[in-house]
Amino acid sequence: MKRIFLLFLCSVIGCNTLQAQSPTVNSSDILQKLQKLNTVGSVLYVAAHPDDENTRLLPYLSYERKLRTAYLSLTRGDGGQNLIGKEQGEPLGLIRTQELLGARRIDGAEQFFTRANDFGFSKNPDETFGFWNKDSILADVVWVIRNFKPDVIITRFPTTGEGGHGHHTASAILAIEAFTAAADPTRFPEQLKYTTVWQAKRIFWNTFSFGTINTTSENQIKIDIGGFNPLLGKSYGELSSENRSMHKSQGFGTAKTRGQTIEYFKQLGGDSAKKDLFENINISWSRFPATAKFSKTIEKILAKYNTQQPELIVTDLVALYKQLQALPETDATLAVWKREKISEVQALLIACSGLWMEAYAADYIAIPGNEIQTTLQIINRNKTAVTLKNIHFIGQDSSLALALKTNELYTFKHKEKLAATYPYANPYWLNEKHSSGLYSVSNPLLIGKAENDAAASVSFQLQIEDLLLTVNRPVVYKYTDPVKGEIYRPLEVLPVATVNLAERVYAFNDTIARNVQFVVKANQANISGTLQWTLPEGWKATCLNPDVVLKEKGEEVIVNVLVQPVKGCVNGKIAASLKIGTANFNKSITRIEYDHIPYQFILSDAESNLVYIDLKTAGKNIGYIPGAGDDVVACLKQVGYTVTILTDDLLDKGNLSGFDAIVSGIRAYNTNDRLQVYYKTLMQYVEQGGNLIVQYNTNNRIGPLLAKIGPYPFTISRERVTDELAEIRILQPANVVFNYPNKIVAADFNGWVQERGIYFASEMDAHYQTLLSMNDPTEKPNEGSLIVSKYGKGNFVYTGLVFFRELPAGVPGAYRLFVNILSIPQNN
């Protein structure tokens, strides 16, 4: 095999911190990891969403009890709201996945998921299982249990509904069923080609006291998890704040707590326990006859460990590694712990030897079939004798016999071509079309994984004493930001070009041709191709110049296509591709960039919705007060409105008379405390004849509504209607809201997605009119989704209807109703 690499040697004093690849490990970390070597017990915590995990308990189990600890979140939180940006659905799920992984890096636990898609709030488990396909998600929970093999399983929620959310109750039902099913070889037998059955010793419910609901009891198992860890320099309450605060998209920043904290546990199954979760469960090496001596061996290593000279225990770790390697794998449980402890000892050998190594590409984008240049670096910062025997690049090997001198940085440059069939990097659960409740994953071995493996990686084969180790490092990209310093981002394996449409939906309310912009971006230099598209029935499109020429990598060009609906057209998708030679490139890219998580992106089909709506509009100028982030502004522009973002500067000036209506974005009153200052300005605007429409806000820990909103008092409740098919009853058919400029009928509520409405109004002053009634099955009618009050010459509206979901989804009736709300005439 051809080897192309250059070796550069240089001596360095010190080293940059590597967050993305070689985690910084100090002597305190090493000591904790050494202590954990003597524990062969594990615990799996099960709940429904990112943020459901007990962020005090996980670090306690991991760092204090030294247990292998993991959190299984059934969903990735795709159906929730986003406090930090506009991302909804799949992009939001990707953000929350990374937030969970960031939390796990703090509390020392592992992270798993099922294929369940968070389709939004659910009030009961029956509705939840109707979306998820209960058997499919149960199979995933069983798969995680059979692979992780926990001694103890803990659920966050009960099966009896006190957890509130239907997903919460469903997670407990699935955990209890999986507790038994994982041990039954007749359940999901196809999994047994890759794993073995497993019976956990016992299962508990981690009871709680939230608000007015207290499920704890003095006859339950009680554990004080409020201790202080001197090696970390923090209590578990302080760690809880740090990992809880990683859930930034949900506004879950919390204060640090210190001192005694009692957690309660009710046993749900398995061997009886009275005082402790692991009571009478042997979690020492003596649980396996072949390893009983390991405990004393590890204790001797601990006694010998010197924080100033960690390399002194390398010889002992080498011996332990070999003993672990020699263990038989006839016992499935021992085989799991053999692999786990070999991994732990290898990490300790790297840390104690002072080894640091990384691999980074010359660019953050790589193209299948193109050349990629990687730089590899390795340094031995302690006095351990280490020889670099081999480097396996992405597709090539290089044999070496290089004795690493102490504190000398070795740099290798390497070029090779990626295979033309090399797969694009993309979140594995988003590679296939999926239903509203269940992601489709063809490869069963991927199920449960939190994220993809690195797009590319390299391997260093090292000899420490007479032991050969292979250490993998992902290929990343790094650069220096003048403010943030050294930054790492994942390598992106992308197509030659991507095609993005400027909008998620193109809504037409006439048959006039409209310009649709396609943004074509080159991921390599010298691209020439032709833009192509497909349209739903009854639509026409013309383009003066569909040919694309891009000379520079990263260059973009906008191709304008005139799209026109024809009478009788069918709503559907416009799909685009760039034809280069005989190949078609039809992927768009969505980028997600926040400081608290690594760079993320999603490759998806290059398409948008084309929607023709029988829609009349009144008025022209809309003022929009930004909230937590939504796409309503773009949707209003689609149907002909001129929208002005109302900044603090514009609101300070108070001259709002030119706006036919003013709309506040979702949770604007939760996220912008300046709106209290502008209350009088906004009420004056209404009084003088304007329409003020307030979309939903919350009244909870994220932002208690201390501010006034409307001209008369009302309360924002937690009530919602989650069934998107729930009957909508129009209470006042003659009201102008249902008649001008569009006639609203029951059919306008067809095709709504995810839910009807959230955070309805309640305890309303008599001045408010309630216009709609709706309810989920078995619940009482609720009239708080849309309330209107006259005030002076104008009108105030509060609505919990989820227009922020329906308008970007291109739901015609939602457009018609929203336009009517904007268009309420002035009062005489």
C-alpha positions, 0 to 999 in steps of 0.5 A: 500500500502506498504510503505518503507522509512526512515526519516533522519533529519539534520540541515543545514546552507545554501543550494546547488543551484538546477538548475534542479528542484527547481529553485533559486528564489530571492526577485527580481524574486518574485517581478516581478512575483507578478507584472505579476499576474495583467496581463491577456494578452498573445502573441504568436510569430510564425516562422519556426526554432530555432533562428528565434524568435526575442530575443529582443522582447520576453523578452520585452513582458514577463518582461516589458509588463508582458504578457504571452509570447510564441514562436511557432517554426514549426520545431526543426531545424533538417535539419540544419548544426551543428557548435559544433559537428557531430550531424545531423538530429534527434540528431541535432533537439534534441540539438536545442530543448534544446537550445531553452528551455535554451533561454526561461529560460532566456527571460521568454517565453514558447516554443512550436513546431509542428510536422514539420520536418526540411528537409533542406533549401527550396526556396519556400513554395510550396516545403515546404508544399510538404514535410510537408503536409500543413493541418497537420501542420496547424492543429498543429498551430491551436491546439497550438493557441486553447490551449494557447489562445493568444490575439495577434499573431506575425509572424517573416516573411511575406507571400511574400517571403522576409524571404528567406527560404521557411520554413519562408514563410510557417510559415507566411502563416500557422499563418495567416490561423490558425488565422482564422481557430482556431475560426472555429469549422468546422476546425479540430473538433476532437481537440474540445474534448480537447479544445475550439475554439479561435479567437485572437484579431489581428495578426501582422508581425514583419517587419525587416531590414536584409542586403539589405532587409528593410521591415520596414516603418514609417507608421507601429506600432513602439515600443522601446524595448531597455529599462532597467529592474532594477529588472533584472539589464539588458536591453532587448538588453543585455537579447537578447544577452544571449538568442541568444547566447544559439543557440551555434550549429548555432554559434549565439553568439552576442554582448550585445546592450544597448539603444533605439531599435525600432521594427516595426509591420505591422498588417495582420488581426483583430481589427485595431490598430494604436499605440500599439499591445494591443491597446484597448485590456483589459489585466487587471482582469476587462476583466472578471466580476467575477475578477474585484476586483483582481487587487486591491487585487494584488496591496495591496499584492505588497504594502505589499511585503518586499524583506527582509521578503517575507513570510509576504505576504504568508497569502495574497497569500493563500487568493488569491489562494482560490479566484482563485480556486473558479472561475467558468470555464464556460468561456473558456478564464477565465478557461485558466487564472484561471489555469495559475494564480493558477500555478503562485500563487503556485510558489510564495507561494513556493518561499515566504515560502522559500521552497526547495525540490527535488527528486533524484535517486541513479543512472541515469538509471532505468529499468522497473521491477527493483527497484529504490531508490530515495532520497527526500529532503525538507527544509523550510527556512523562518518562514512560518508554513508548514506541509508536509502531504503526499509524493507520490513516483513514484508508492506509497503513504506515509502519514505524518503530519510533521511540517517543522521546520525552516531551517532544512533539511528533507531527505527521502529514498525510494525504490520501483519497477518500473512497468514492463510496465513502458515506456522507456524515449525517445523524444516523437516525435522520438518514431515512424517511420516518413516521411522526412517532418512530425513526427508521434505522436499518442497521440494528447495531446503531439503535441505542447509540447517542450519536454517530461514530466520527466521520473519519478516524485514525489509529495509533499503534503504541507499545508500552513496555511489551504491551501493544495498544491501539488508540483511535482518534477522530479526524477533526478540524481545528482553528484559532478564533481571536476571541475564543482561542483554539476551536475544534469542529467535527469533520464533515463528509459532504456531497460535492454541492448542496442545494438549499431553498430559501424558505421551508414553505412557499404559500401562494394566495394568488396565481401570480408567478413568484420567485423561488430562490435556490442557493447552490453551494460548492463544497469543492472548487470548479463545479459546473452543473444544471439545476433541476426540479420536480413540482407537484401536479398543477404547478409551473416553473421557469428559469432563465438560466439553470446552469451553475458554475462555481469556481471557488470552494465555498462559493454560493450562487442563487438560482431564481426560478419563477414558480406559479400555481395553476387553477386546480393545483395540488399542494405538495413539495418542490424538490431540487437537485444539481446535475453534474455530469451523470450524477445528481446531488439533491441534498440540502444542509442545515447548520446548527451553531451554538457555543455550548455544543459542537458544530452540528449539521443535517443533510436532508432532501432539497425540498420545500412545501408549495401551498396554494391557499384560498386566502384574502388579506386585509391591511399590509404592515405588521410589526413583529416583536421577537420572542424565543424564535419562530418562523412566523415572520417569513410565513407572513411575508409569503402571503404578501405582508410587509413585516417590521421587526420591532426592536427596543429602539423602535418600541422606545420611540413609541410611534406604532400607528403605521402598523395594521397589527402588531404580533409578539413572537412565542414566549416574548414576555418570558424572554424579553423583560423590556416588554413590561416597560413597553406595556403602556406604549402597546396599550396606547397603540391598541386604544388608538385602533391597533390590533395586538396579537400575543402568541403563547407564553408560559407561566412557569420556572422558565419565565414567571409572567410578572408582566402585564400583557393585556388591557384586562387581567387573565392568567396563562395556564398549563392547559393544552390540547395535544390531539391535532385531530381534536374537534374545534367548536366555533363558539361565535360563528358570527364573530368577525374573526371567523368572517373577515376577510376569510370565512372560517369553517370546520375544514380550516382545522384539518391537517394541523400538525402535532397539536392544537394549542398550548398554554391556554388563557384562564381566569379571564376578565369579563371583557374577554370573549372566548371564541373557540372550544376544544378538548382532548378525549375524556377531558372537559371543553376548554375555551382559552385557546383564543380570547379577544377583547376590545380596548378603545378603538382597537383589539387585543388577542391572546392565542395559544393556538400553535401557529408557530408550528402550523404556518411553517408546515403550510397548513392552509386553515392556519393561514386563513385564521391567523390573517383574520386575527390580524385583520379585526376591524377597528371599533367605532 
